[in-house]
Amino acid sequence: MDKRVYLLMTISFVVGMVELIISGILDLVANDLNVSMGQAGLLITIFSLVFAISAPILLFLTASIERKKLTLIALSTFFIGNLIAIFSFSYTMLFISRIISAASASILIVLCIMMASSIVQPEYRGRAIGIVSMGVSGSLVFGIPFGLILGEAFGWRAPFVLIAILTVLSMVGVYFFMTKIYTSEKPLPLQSQLKMVSSKSVLFALLTTLFVLAGHTTLYAYLNPFVSEMMNMNGFWLSVVYLAFGIAAVSGGGAGGALSDHFGPKRTILTVIILFILAIISLPFATFNIIIFFVVLIIWGMMSWAVSPPVQSFLIETAPKNADILVSLNNSALHFGIAIGSFIGSFVIEKSHVQFNAFVGGVIVLIGLITSIIALKGYKDKQSLVSSSK
């Protein structure tokens, strides 16, 4: 397989880190820019919102631009966004930097996936896309502990300095190692893509992703103040918490895919979401004991990303001819969920106490359980079909 796929995976990791990296340094940003924790949390909301909206629009507008050139333009824009963050002296300035970074990041992720699939032989296409996707999922869960360690040691701007440096190195890698890639296929207009959700099962599957991620982010975006206030942890222990969660989340993604293959998407989705709800609402009650807390944290972390593979499998089975569009829409639903969850979380933490973020998050995920039941109504897992035919 073409080794350049790993360069594209690295770019997707660097770009993906920016979305949630600020979650681990919310307190540092809030204190330095004289804003509340809730306002600082909106920096996650605006990033996720712009990311979800801009990808299909920008892809349509830039369809005629050669892919390598477009990647370099997008990386340059992404670099500028992070440069503005580094020199931000006000909340407004940092807010603008998040918008610029999000728009460029959204198209970069898609470009990395598209280029990875085009530079390898057909038999390696699925593996190449999977490797790039690992960079994205890894960045979402490991970006926060990296940001937290750097932020605590050198200030909240340090993570953005690192990302800016890695972005420049990515540009060098693309310039020297990637060849020109042209595409003759225009992506479907946004209106045509949205018509895909006319199916009830597709619509409610996408809503499941949205509500599960919204409920998850309602607490996860504010895990730093939650752990600090509920367990008096800071510095090293905060990093341990985020690292444990990150390892659990990545493991959960793999487990979710394996369980989906073995038991089928339906049983996997419903089981994972139920365990997810139990874990997230139990977390505030587990803070009295550090061992119990980490056990519940790990279960929550695993379930938070275990739901994505079976949902995507269900979508692909539902409409295999439009699998690429549905996966893209599911990705947008995921980021809309992050945006909504971080916004609701900012409201909860402003109006009450951070422990209630867990309960509100659990209620939102419960709505996701209801939408999943509607989406899966009438659907039978392949495993069930095999059993019933015997």
C-alpha positions as MATLAB code, in Angstrom:
seq = 'MDKRVYLLMTISFVVGMVELIISGILDLVANDLNVSMGQAGLLITIFSLVFAISAPILLFLTASIERKKLTLIALSTFFIGNLIAIFSFSYTMLFISRIISAASASILIVLCIMMASSIVQPEYRGRAIGIVSMGVSGSLVFGIPFGLILGEAFGWRAPFVLIAILTVLSMVGVYFFMTKIYTSEKPLPLQSQLKMVSSKSVLFALLTTLFVLAGHTTLYAYLNPFVSEMMNMNGFWLSVVYLAFGIAAVSGGGAGGALSDHFGPKRTILTVIILFILAIISLPFATFNIIIFFVVLIIWGMMSWAVSPPVQSFLIETAPKNADILVSLNNSALHFGIAIGSFIGSFVIEKSHVQFNAFVGGVIVLIGLITSIIALKGYKDKQSLVSSSK';
ca = [
       0.000    0.000    0.000;
       1.158    3.545   -0.800;
       3.029    4.951    2.225;
       1.691    8.448    1.481;
      -1.555    7.328    3.089;
       0.208    7.737    6.443;
       1.066   11.342    5.533;
      -2.633   11.943    4.894;
      -3.478   10.230    8.196;
      -1.057   12.573    9.975;
      -2.681   15.609    8.343;
      -6.139   14.410    9.396;
      -4.849   13.944   12.957;
      -3.315   17.434   13.100;
      -6.422   19.050   11.617;
      -8.831   17.062   13.789;
      -7.026   17.998   17.015;
      -8.175   21.608   16.837;
     -11.874   20.837   17.317;
     -11.840   19.614   20.931;
      -8.318   20.542   22.013;
      -9.653   23.654   23.703;
     -11.827   21.556   26.019;
      -8.849   20.640   28.192;
      -7.735   24.278   28.527;
     -11.156   25.936   28.990;
     -10.235   27.285   32.414;
      -6.962   28.769   31.130;
      -8.698   30.468   28.181;
     -11.539   31.760   30.362;
      -9.172   33.233   32.953;
      -6.814   34.826   30.431;
      -9.528   36.379   28.243;
     -11.812   37.283   31.176;
     -14.819   35.253   30.030;
     -16.948   32.621   31.767;
     -16.499   28.873   31.329;
     -19.746   28.819   29.377;
     -18.492   31.440   26.926;
     -15.214   29.568   26.525;
     -17.227   26.433   25.756;
     -18.906   28.216   22.847;
     -15.513   28.135   21.095;
     -16.136   24.394   20.665;
     -19.715   24.998   19.541;
     -18.823   27.447   16.765;
     -16.029   25.199   15.466;
     -18.257   22.117   15.254;
     -21.136   24.076   13.728;
     -18.986   25.642   10.990;
     -17.271   22.291   10.374;
     -20.597   20.481    9.869;
     -22.037   23.110    7.520;
     -19.039   24.131    5.433;
     -17.692   20.764    4.153;
     -20.401   19.990    1.538;
     -20.613   23.643    0.464;
     -16.849   24.113    0.051;
     -16.469   20.797   -1.767;
     -19.082   21.839   -4.305;
     -17.530   25.299   -4.801;
     -13.986   23.946   -5.212;
     -14.821   20.902   -7.378;
     -12.825   22.236  -10.359;
      -9.600   22.864   -8.385;
      -6.832   20.257   -8.594;
      -6.737   18.299   -5.288;
      -3.066   18.821   -4.339;
      -3.339   22.571   -4.959;
      -6.599   22.731   -3.003;
      -5.027   20.837   -0.103;
      -2.149   23.333    0.069;
      -4.603   26.263   -0.045;
      -6.702   24.709    2.720;
      -3.611   23.973    4.851;
      -2.435   27.569    4.408;
      -5.847   28.839    5.544;
      -5.784   26.429    8.470;
      -2.337   27.732    9.424;
      -3.604   31.327    9.354;
      -6.520   30.351   11.594;
      -4.163   28.887   14.182;
      -1.795   31.841   13.869;
      -4.686   34.164   14.765;
      -5.415   31.937   17.786;
      -1.806   32.197   18.968;
      -1.871   36.001   18.870;
      -5.458   36.413   20.088;
      -5.714   39.101   22.747;
      -9.524   38.995   22.942;
     -12.341   36.471   22.953;
     -13.676   37.849   19.649;
     -10.325   37.332   17.938;
     -10.115   33.726   19.152;
     -13.734   33.178   18.074;
     -12.881   34.322   14.524;
      -9.834   32.054   14.445;
     -12.085   29.097   15.286;
     -14.340   29.872   12.317;
     -11.394   30.034    9.899;
      -9.838   26.845   11.288;
     -13.139   24.951   11.178;
     -13.969   25.815    7.557;
     -10.515   24.805    6.318;
     -10.410   21.695    8.535;
     -13.743   20.439    7.214;
     -12.561   20.318    3.609;
      -9.110   19.010    4.563;
     -10.555   15.908    6.226;
     -12.602   15.062    3.129;
      -9.629   15.777    0.834;
      -7.400   13.433    2.840;
      -9.956   10.630    2.527;
     -10.477   11.261   -1.201;
      -6.748   11.423   -1.980;
      -6.025    8.314    0.099;
      -8.573    6.338   -1.913;
      -7.181    7.615   -5.228;
      -3.467    6.925   -4.663;
      -3.817    3.256   -3.680;
      -4.806    0.202   -5.683;
      -8.532   -0.667   -5.548;
      -7.982   -3.630   -3.205;
      -6.413   -1.287   -0.616;
      -9.005    1.479   -0.889;
     -11.042    0.505    2.170;
      -7.930    0.096    4.290;
      -6.563    3.469    3.173;
      -9.796    5.248    4.082;
      -9.807    3.428    7.424;
      -6.261    4.592    8.205;
      -7.130    8.233    7.482;
     -10.306    7.890    9.562;
      -8.174    6.596   12.444;
      -6.292    9.890   12.326;
      -9.573   11.790   12.732;
     -10.959    9.662   15.571;
      -7.575    9.598   17.296;
      -7.337   13.393   17.155;
     -10.781   13.837   18.711;
      -9.903   11.748   21.752;
      -6.175   12.395   22.170;
      -6.180   16.073   21.201;
      -7.507   17.097   24.609;
      -4.797   15.439   26.778;
      -2.098   16.816   24.444;
      -3.623   20.279   24.721;
      -4.001   19.958   28.488;
      -0.363   18.936   29.070;
       1.001   21.716   26.844;
      -1.486   24.273   28.176;
      -0.679   23.567   31.821;
       3.068   23.715   31.125;
       3.333   26.665   28.726;
      -0.044   28.447   28.632;
      -3.189   27.948   26.534;
      -1.563   29.239   23.324;
       1.055   26.450   23.320;
      -1.211   23.780   21.736;
      -1.954   26.148   18.845;
       1.769   26.794   18.380;
       2.345   23.044   18.091;
      -0.525   22.677   15.601;
       0.798   25.590   13.515;
       4.253   23.958   13.341;
       2.752   20.583   12.393;
       0.626   22.302    9.746;
       3.750   23.786    8.106;
       5.395   20.339    8.128;
       2.210   18.900    6.564;
       2.372   21.513    3.798;
       5.984   20.552    3.094;
       5.004   16.872    2.966;
       2.124   17.505    0.555;
       4.224   19.766   -1.678;
       7.093   17.291   -2.082;
       5.417   13.877   -1.870;
       1.894   14.215   -3.256;
       1.302   14.202   -6.995;
      -1.355   16.232   -8.767;
      -4.806   14.672   -8.540;
      -7.681   15.735  -10.762;
     -11.292   14.763  -10.322;
     -13.912   14.695  -13.039;
     -16.783   13.970  -10.688;
     -18.649   16.882   -9.152;
     -20.009   16.275   -5.685;
     -23.764   16.324   -5.397;
     -25.214   19.756   -4.599;
     -26.250   20.249   -0.982;
     -29.921   20.108   -1.945;
     -29.471   16.689   -3.572;
     -27.528   15.422   -0.568;
     -30.278   16.521    1.805;
     -32.853   14.562   -0.225;
     -31.083   11.440    1.013;
     -32.627   11.939    4.466;
     -36.184   11.585    3.157;
     -36.090    7.945    4.246;
     -37.370    7.587    7.820;
     -34.735    4.995    8.749;
     -31.902    7.179    7.404;
     -33.237   10.358    9.032;
     -33.613    8.776   12.474;
     -30.244    7.014   12.207;
     -28.625   10.402   11.578;
     -30.614   11.867   14.483;
     -29.295    9.031   16.650;
     -25.725   10.065   15.888;
     -26.612   13.707   16.545;
     -28.311   13.108   19.924;
     -25.748   10.596   21.190;
     -22.841   12.937   20.404;
     -24.770   15.942   21.745;
     -25.405   14.163   25.040;
     -21.806   12.979   25.183;
     -20.332   16.433   24.532;
     -22.649   18.089   27.093;
     -20.362   16.545   29.713;
     -17.180   15.724   27.778;
     -16.573   19.323   26.678;
     -16.617   20.282   30.372;
     -14.837   17.238   31.800;
     -11.978   19.472   32.982;
     -14.140   21.561   35.383;
     -16.184   18.433   36.275;
     -13.103   16.514   37.455;
     -11.557   19.611   39.046;
     -14.639   20.504   41.082;
     -16.008   17.038   41.843;
     -12.717   15.296   42.655;
     -10.232   18.143   43.231;
      -8.003   16.807   40.463;
      -5.729   19.021   38.385;
      -2.499   18.975   36.420;
      -1.137   15.424   36.147;
      -4.347   13.658   37.212;
      -6.422   15.609   34.706;
      -4.081   14.370   31.978;
      -4.467   10.807   33.264;
      -8.271   11.129   33.148;
      -8.239   12.361   29.551;
      -5.670    9.778   28.494;
      -7.697    6.931   30.057;
     -10.811    8.226   28.319;
      -8.970    8.514   25.002;
      -7.651    4.947   25.122;
     -11.118    3.696   26.075;
     -12.752    5.666   23.245;
     -10.394    4.361   20.555;
     -10.829    0.810   21.917;
     -14.585    1.348   21.919;
     -14.548    2.300   18.254;
     -12.840   -0.963   17.365;
     -15.100   -2.958   19.694;
     -18.211   -1.347   18.222;
     -17.194   -2.400   14.724;
     -16.385   -5.970   15.816;
     -19.646   -6.324   17.758;
     -21.599   -4.958   14.801;
     -20.031   -7.573   12.514;
     -20.796  -10.364   14.980;
     -24.211   -9.445   16.392;
     -25.440   -7.041   13.721;
     -25.936   -3.241   13.854;
     -29.360   -3.310   15.565;
     -28.449   -5.195   18.717;
     -25.101   -3.412   18.934;
     -26.600    0.086   18.613;
     -29.311   -0.494   21.228;
     -26.980   -2.226   23.725;
     -24.242    0.390   23.377;
     -26.623    3.341   23.836;
     -28.230    1.796   26.947;
     -24.801    1.190   28.525;
     -23.798    4.716   27.484;
     -26.774    6.247   29.345;
     -26.134    4.203   32.487;
     -22.449    5.195   32.507;
     -22.859    8.934   31.950;
     -25.599    9.414   34.577;
     -23.631    7.281   37.059;
     -20.448    9.320   36.761;
     -21.318   12.022   39.372;
     -22.139    9.249   41.888;
     -18.824    7.498   41.210;
     -16.622   10.438   42.219;
     -16.407    9.297   45.868;
     -13.915    6.570   44.908;
     -11.159    6.980   42.340;
     -11.190    3.312   41.231;
     -14.957    3.227   40.704;
     -14.729    6.583   38.933;
     -12.163    5.282   36.439;
     -14.195    2.121   35.806;
     -17.312    4.172   34.982;
     -15.203    6.659   32.975;
     -13.733    3.840   30.859;
     -17.186    2.334   30.176;
     -18.487    5.789   29.188;
     -15.433    6.356   26.976;
     -15.824    3.006   25.208;
     -19.549    3.445   24.598;
     -19.135    7.029   23.345;
     -17.339    5.851   20.195;
     -18.648    2.282   19.996;
     -21.951    3.552   18.588;
     -20.495    5.088   15.412;
     -19.387    1.925   13.507;
     -22.762    0.087   13.826;
     -24.688    3.235   12.840;
     -22.513    3.618    9.742;
     -22.928   -0.075    8.939;
     -26.699    0.308    9.230;
     -26.668    3.333    6.907;
     -24.532    1.520    4.324;
     -26.842   -1.526    4.430;
     -29.883    0.736    4.107;
     -28.691    2.477    0.921;
     -25.471    0.852   -0.386;
     -25.515    2.831   -3.663;
     -25.296    6.114   -1.745;
     -23.010    4.891    1.033;
     -20.422    7.662    0.575;
     -23.035   10.430    0.842;
     -24.675    8.838    3.890;
     -21.347    8.443    5.681;
     -20.623   12.118    4.907;
     -24.035   13.148    6.257;
     -23.452   11.025    9.356;
     -20.158   12.852    9.871;
     -22.013   16.186    9.629;
     -24.591   14.911   12.137;
     -21.729   13.996   14.469;
     -20.308   17.511   14.365;
     -23.741   19.094   14.714;
     -24.103   16.939   17.822;
     -20.808   18.219   19.218;
     -21.915   21.797   18.529;
     -25.316   21.330   20.179;
     -23.873   19.435   23.148;
     -21.171   21.997   23.872;
     -23.780   24.787   23.643;
     -26.211   23.043   26.003;
     -23.319   22.204   28.319;
     -22.272   25.869   28.446;
     -25.837   26.821   29.417;
     -26.044   24.163   32.142;
     -22.687   25.065   33.681;
     -23.661   28.751   33.670;
     -27.072   28.226   35.287;
     -26.338   25.411   37.752;
     -23.422   23.111   38.597;
     -21.182   21.064   36.313;
     -22.404   17.766   37.836;
     -25.775   18.382   36.179;
     -24.061   18.281   32.773;
     -23.901   14.500   33.215;
     -27.638   14.195   33.922;
     -28.654   16.522   31.073;
     -26.285   14.630   28.766;
     -27.903   11.346   29.803;
     -31.376   12.688   28.963;
     -30.193   13.808   25.511;
     -28.674   10.366   24.834;
     -32.001    8.855   25.933;
     -33.619   10.791   23.079;
     -30.962    9.198   20.853;
     -32.095    5.772   22.098;
     -35.682    6.607   21.083;
     -34.601    7.776   17.597;
     -32.528    4.600   17.178;
     -35.559    2.428   18.003;
     -37.566    4.315   15.344;
     -34.728    4.010   12.803;
     -34.315    0.275   13.418;
     -38.029   -0.568   13.409;
     -38.569   -3.418   10.977;
     -34.832   -3.938   10.460;
     -33.425   -7.388   11.196;
     -29.760   -8.029   11.794;
     -28.131  -10.463    9.394;
     -27.277  -12.640   12.392;
     -30.985  -12.789   13.265;
     -31.908  -13.649    9.679;
     -29.403  -16.522    9.660;
     -30.804  -17.844   12.961;
     -34.429  -17.633   11.800;
     -33.686  -19.497    8.572;
     -32.368  -22.523   10.410;
];
